[in-house]
Amino acid sequence: MTQLAPTRVMVAATILTLLVIACAVGPALLTRDPTAIGDVLSQRFSAPLSADRSSAWHLLGTDAFGRDVFGRVLLAGRLSLTVGIAGAVLSGAVGAVLGALAGWRRGWLDTGILAAADTLQSVPRLVLLLACAALWAPGVPTIITVLGLTGWMGVARLVRAEVLGLVSRDFVGAAQVLGASSRRTLVRHVLPNAIAPALVATTLGVGNAILLESGLSFLGLGVQPPAPSWGNMIAGGREYLVTAPWIALAPGLAVVLTVTSATLIGDWLQERVAARAPG
């Protein structure tokens, strides 16, 4: 396996950190509400690095309703990052719990969890997301829940394999001989040693969750206007790609930078975990 250059990982971590800080703090520092419609005649379609007719300066220009694109990208990023991270963490937590139970208990529980994982993995995740979005009212809680419940299968398989490899280790037998209950042995001794692959998979899943949320919002089944997300900003700017391309390009670039950075960091963590694995 070709190792990632440390410089590339540092750049990715720096970009992701700056994006998270900017999206978390930036909207509170804005002088104008990025969701409020301005004076359309004087403020719409201002180009990046220019001022509109009211002398207000816009780093990334304005959209068709005179709203500042930079402010909307920051506000949308806060929501998109929250959905992506929360969805990935939820799916990682569900997968870790189910995988640990499957590997530790085995028997009918293991068979049932694996059957559920196989069934869900046989259907493309986007199809599951579209079906769930059509059944329930679109919104942030719904998207996070659906992302978590449709992305746990890979994590569960990784944790299950780790637990199966750990149950025969000497420290597990020693804990049981010393009187530790089955639950305590699993939670205190086995799971902490099996969690590393789940953390890597969760990190890699952040970028995938952000892409899925952006896709749902682009299709109108995710975050609903007037609340901005990167997906619905791209959808709103697609009809102006020729006359005002910055409306869609700015959130699109934010998605690319975030997903690429999260993926590079996840790949680096995967290499570190593989290098520390015995054998």
LOTOR-700409 format. One line per field, with one value per residue (C-alpha): residue in one letter; x, y, z. Coordinates in nm, 4 decimals, always signed. Layout:
// residues N
residu A|...
X X|...
Y Y|...
Z Z|...
//
This chain:
// residues 279
residu M|T|Q|L|A|P|T|R|V|M|V|A|A|T|I|L|T|L|L|V|I|A|C|A|V|G|P|A|L|L|T|R|D|P|T|A|I|G|D|V|L|S|Q|R|F|S|A|P|L|S|A|D|R|S|S|A|W|H|L|L|G|T|D|A|F|G|R|D|V|F|G|R|V|L|L|A|G|R|L|S|L|T|V|G|I|A|G|A|V|L|S|G|A|V|G|A|V|L|G|A|L|A|G|W|R|R|G|W|L|D|T|G|I|L|A|A|A|D|T|L|Q|S|V|P|R|L|V|L|L|L|A|C|A|A|L|W|A|P|G|V|P|T|I|I|T|V|L|G|L|T|G|W|M|G|V|A|R|L|V|R|A|E|V|L|G|L|V|S|R|D|F|V|G|A|A|Q|V|L|G|A|S|S|R|R|T|L|V|R|H|V|L|P|N|A|I|A|P|A|L|V|A|T|T|L|G|V|G|N|A|I|L|L|E|S|G|L|S|F|L|G|L|G|V|Q|P|P|A|P|S|W|G|N|M|I|A|G|G|R|E|Y|L|V|T|A|P|W|I|A|L|A|P|G|L|A|V|V|L|T|V|T|S|A|T|L|I|G|D|W|L|Q|E|R|V|A|A|R|A|P|G
X +0.0000|+0.1330|+0.1607|+0.0105|+0.2587|+0.2486|+0.2367|-0.0773|-0.2457|-0.1465|-0.2890|-0.6126|-0.6398|-0.5709|-0.8341|-1.0946|-1.0201|-1.0463|-1.3729|-1.5232|-1.4125|-1.5331|-1.8729|-1.9125|-1.8075|-1.8483|-2.2290|-2.2311|-1.9884|-2.1860|-2.3381|-2.6217|-2.8581|-2.7586|-3.1131|-3.2825|-3.3749|-3.2114|-3.2906|-3.3125|-3.2759|-2.9576|-2.7936|-2.8607|-2.5875|-2.2974|-1.9747|-1.7209|-1.4776|-1.7068|-1.9555|-2.3214|-2.5052|-2.5523|-2.1707|-2.1835|-1.8807|-1.9228|-1.6348|-1.8167|-2.0812|-2.4573|-2.7315|-3.0539|-3.2191|-2.9352|-2.8141|-2.4432|-2.3075|-2.0138|-2.2423|-2.4785|-2.1894|-2.0798|-2.4328|-2.4991|-2.1669|-2.2673|-2.5756|-2.4126|-2.1165|-2.3489|-2.5590|-2.2538|-2.0646|-2.3700|-2.4878|-2.1442|-2.1048|-2.4510|-2.3881|-2.0476|-2.1992|-2.4814|-2.2375|-1.9916|-2.2626|-2.4220|-2.0855|-1.9622|-2.2787|-2.2631|-1.8996|-1.9362|-2.2705|-2.2589|-2.5342|-2.8753|-2.7910|-2.4863|-2.6904|-2.9689|-2.7377|-2.5445|-2.8691|-2.9920|-2.6581|-2.6656|-3.0226|-2.9482|-2.6230|-2.8022|-2.9958|-2.7983|-2.7801|-2.9046|-3.2189|-3.2800|-3.2283|-3.4665|-3.7307|-3.7016|-3.7019|-4.0205|-4.1885|-4.1021|-4.0995|-3.7593|-3.5544|-3.2266|-3.3327|-3.4779|-3.1651|-2.9315|-3.1429|-3.1672|-2.7935|-2.7202|-2.9562|-2.8439|-2.4674|-2.3851|-2.3316|-1.9653|-1.8674|-2.0538|-1.8638|-1.5288|-1.5996|-1.7397|-1.4231|-1.2074|-1.4127|-1.3963|-1.0192|-1.0041|-1.2298|-0.9558|-0.6858|-0.5341|-0.6479|-1.0134|-0.9810|-0.7943|-1.0714|-1.3344|-1.1291|-1.1003|-1.4780|-1.5590|-1.9074|-1.9617|-2.0907|-1.7982|-1.5474|-1.6989|-1.7297|-1.4075|-1.1647|-1.2798|-1.4549|-1.1762|-0.9344|-1.1774|-1.2884|-1.0010|-1.1417|-1.4803|-1.3191|-1.1468|-1.4682|-1.6574|-1.4002|-1.4223|-1.8009|-1.8123|-1.7341|-1.9822|-2.2546|-2.1959|-2.2185|-2.5414|-2.6942|-2.5938|-2.7465|-3.0742|-3.0899|-3.0093|-3.3066|-3.5298|-3.5611|-3.3125|-3.2751|-3.5604|-3.5276|-3.5019|-3.2485|-2.9368|-2.7311|-2.4580|-2.6847|-2.9822|-2.7464|-2.6034|-2.9568|-3.0618|-2.7629|-2.7706|-2.9959|-2.7454|-2.4334|-2.3797|-2.4720|-2.3633|-2.1610|-2.0301|-2.3703|-2.3292|-1.9487|-1.8894|-2.0883|-1.9668|-1.6055|-1.6845|-1.8246|-1.5194|-1.2713|-1.4557|-1.5068|-1.1514|-0.9975|-1.2087|-1.1225|-0.7482|-0.7553|-0.9539|-0.7065|-0.4172|-0.5862|-0.6472|-0.2775|-0.1817|-0.4183|-0.2938|+0.0696|+0.0034|-0.1874|-0.0016|+0.1555
Y +0.0000|+0.3440|+0.5551|+0.9014|+1.1840|+1.3492|+1.6896|+1.5952|+1.4735|+1.7910|+2.0062|+1.8048|+1.8329|+2.2078|+2.2638|+2.0594|+2.2343|+2.5797|+2.4854|+2.3581|+2.6684|+2.9048|+2.7357|+2.7211|+3.0787|+3.2668|+3.3023|+3.4731|+3.7393|+3.8303|+4.1773|+4.0644|+3.7725|+3.5331|+3.3973|+3.7369|+3.8520|+4.1846|+4.4582|+4.2321|+4.5062|+4.6552|+4.3520|+4.0457|+3.8742|+4.0794|+3.9129|+3.7779|+4.0342|+4.3188|+4.5596|+4.5814|+4.9047|+4.9736|+4.9625|+4.6384|+4.4201|+4.0480|+3.8014|+3.5345|+3.7544|+3.7405|+3.5150|+3.5821|+3.7215|+3.9513|+3.7225|+3.7043|+3.3728|+3.3603|+3.3968|+3.1334|+2.8903|+2.9277|+2.8871|+2.5934|+2.4382|+2.4434|+2.2392|+2.0082|+1.9317|+1.8684|+1.6278|+1.4527|+1.4123|+1.3200|+1.0700|+0.9069|+0.8929|+0.7432|+0.4760|+0.4011|+0.3686|+0.1418|-0.0696|-0.0997|-0.2131|-0.4626|-0.5941|-0.6426|-0.8268|-1.0465|-1.1434|-1.1921|-1.3717|-1.5540|-1.8085|-1.6831|-1.3201|-1.3301|-1.4930|-1.2357|-0.9342|-1.0671|-1.1396|-0.7850|-0.6448|-0.8559|-0.7491|-0.3787|-0.4010|-0.5674|-0.2438|+0.0663|+0.3125|+0.6010|+0.4036|+0.3422|+0.7104|+0.8158|+0.5718|+0.6908|+1.0556|+0.9940|+0.8218|+1.0794|+1.4563|+1.5881|+1.7558|+1.7431|+1.4864|+1.2596|+1.2754|+1.2059|+0.9116|+0.7644|+0.8067|+0.6320|+0.3419|+0.2767|+0.2942|+0.0673|-0.2580|-0.2171|-0.1023|-0.3951|-0.6447|-0.4874|-0.4862|-0.8391|-0.9674|-0.7932|-0.9324|-1.2852|-1.2522|-1.1231|-1.3723|-1.6359|-1.4014|-1.4656|-1.1373|-1.2234|-1.5591|-1.3996|-1.1432|-1.4174|-1.6303|-1.3305|-1.3100|-1.0435|-1.0804|-1.1379|-0.7828|-0.6293|-0.8350|-0.7194|-0.3509|-0.3047|-0.5426|-0.6560|-0.3536|-0.0985|-0.3249|-0.3714|-0.0111|+0.1187|-0.0118|+0.1400|+0.4805|+0.4608|+0.3588|+0.6393|+0.8964|+0.7707|+0.7762|+1.1501|+1.2416|+0.9866|+1.1158|+1.4755|+1.3684|+1.1792|+1.4717|+1.7083|+1.4745|+1.4496|+1.8278|+1.8762|+1.6560|+1.8465|+1.5558|+1.6806|+2.0140|+2.2383|+2.6093|+2.8715|+2.6861|+2.6637|+2.3500|+2.2939|+2.0594|+2.2920|+2.5843|+2.3906|+2.3047|+2.6697|+2.7871|+2.5338|+2.7473|+3.0343|+2.8362|+3.0486|+3.3929|+3.3590|+3.0376|+3.1354|+3.0643|+2.6886|+2.6697|+2.8083|+2.5386|+2.2767|+2.3628|+2.3472|+1.9947|+1.8830|+2.0249|+1.8767|+1.5303|+1.5096|+1.6215|+1.3800|+1.0932|+1.1636|+1.1752|+0.8503|+0.6813|+0.7956|+0.6578|+0.3300|+0.3040|+0.3742|+0.1075|-0.1460|-0.0704|-0.1369|-0.4582|-0.7704|-0.9840
Z +0.0000|-0.0936|+0.2169|+0.2177|+0.2437|+0.5892|+0.4209|+0.2304|+0.5475|+0.7341|+0.4554|+0.4595|+0.8386|+0.8222|+0.5520|+0.7380|+1.0682|+0.9101|+0.7401|+1.0649|+1.2581|+0.9850|+0.9600|+1.3379|+1.4148|+1.0859|+1.0721|+1.4133|+1.2844|+0.9739|+0.9577|+0.7281|+0.7629|+0.4775|+0.4615|+0.4283|+0.0775|+0.0000|-0.2469|-0.5488|-0.8096|-0.6635|-0.4985|-0.7155|-0.9170|-0.7789|-0.8927|-0.6388|-0.4948|-0.5897|-0.4290|-0.5168|-0.5955|-0.2242|-0.1785|+0.0240|-0.0548|-0.1244|-0.1162|-0.3196|-0.4794|-0.4355|-0.5659|-0.7542|-0.4392|-0.3394|-0.0592|+0.0191|-0.1121|+0.1303|+0.4314|+0.2945|+0.2328|+0.5962|+0.7312|+0.4998|+0.6012|+0.9662|+0.8812|+0.6262|+0.8538|+1.1472|+0.9432|+0.7938|+1.1205|+1.3271|+1.0642|+1.0423|+1.4221|+1.4644|+1.2010|+1.3584|+1.7059|+1.5865|+1.3856|+1.6757|+1.9188|+1.6798|+1.5599|+1.9152|+2.0137|+1.7041|+1.7614|+2.1368|+2.1629|+1.8297|+1.7707|+1.6611|+1.7404|+1.5138|+1.2378|+1.2671|+1.2629|+0.9646|+0.7801|+0.8444|+0.7267|+0.4098|+0.3366|+0.3756|+0.1805|-0.1098|-0.1667|-0.2741|+0.0150|-0.1967|-0.2811|+0.0901|+0.1629|-0.1122|+0.0099|+0.3702|+0.2649|+0.0686|+0.3652|+0.6321|+0.6320|+0.5146|+0.7833|+0.9724|+1.2389|+0.9723|+0.7570|+1.0511|+1.1639|+0.8153|+0.7542|+1.0825|+1.0232|+0.6652|+0.7115|+1.0078|+0.8168|+0.7216|+1.0700|+1.2252|+1.0115|+1.1005|+1.4740|+1.4631|+1.2967|+1.5580|+1.8460|+1.7043|+1.6977|+2.0541|+2.2355|+2.2367|+2.3686|+2.7115|+2.8686|+2.7981|+2.9672|+3.2589|+3.3104|+3.3185|+3.5584|+3.7922|+3.8084|+3.5495|+3.4073|+3.0384|+2.9961|+3.1845|+2.9859|+2.6594|+2.7531|+2.9512|+2.7802|+2.4351|+2.2830|+2.3508|+2.1621|+1.8716|+1.8267|+1.6101|+1.2769|+1.3687|+1.4265|+1.0882|+0.9123|+1.0865|+0.9736|+0.6166|+0.6462|+0.7200|+0.3606|+0.2288|+0.4621|+0.3500|-0.0139|+0.0510|+0.2397|-0.0399|-0.2954|-0.1055|-0.0589|-0.4275|-0.5147|-0.2727|-0.0272|+0.2307|+0.4058|+0.2947|+0.2031|+0.3360|+0.5550|+0.3354|+0.2870|+0.0332|-0.1617|-0.2000|-0.2732|-0.5666|-0.6783|-0.6548|-0.8562|-1.1388|-1.3598|-1.3343|-1.4251|-1.7362|-1.6045|-1.2374|-1.1920|-0.8472|-0.6902|-0.7453|-0.7637|-0.4122|-0.2243|-0.4714|-0.3926|-0.0203|-0.0643|-0.2625|-0.0097|+0.2881|+0.1424|+0.0047|+0.3351|+0.5415|+0.3053|+0.3186|+0.6978|+0.7070|+0.4711|+0.6892|+1.0028|+0.8193|+0.7341|+1.0961|+1.2274|+0.9699|+1.0598|+1.4289|+1.3677|+1.4817|+1.2130
//
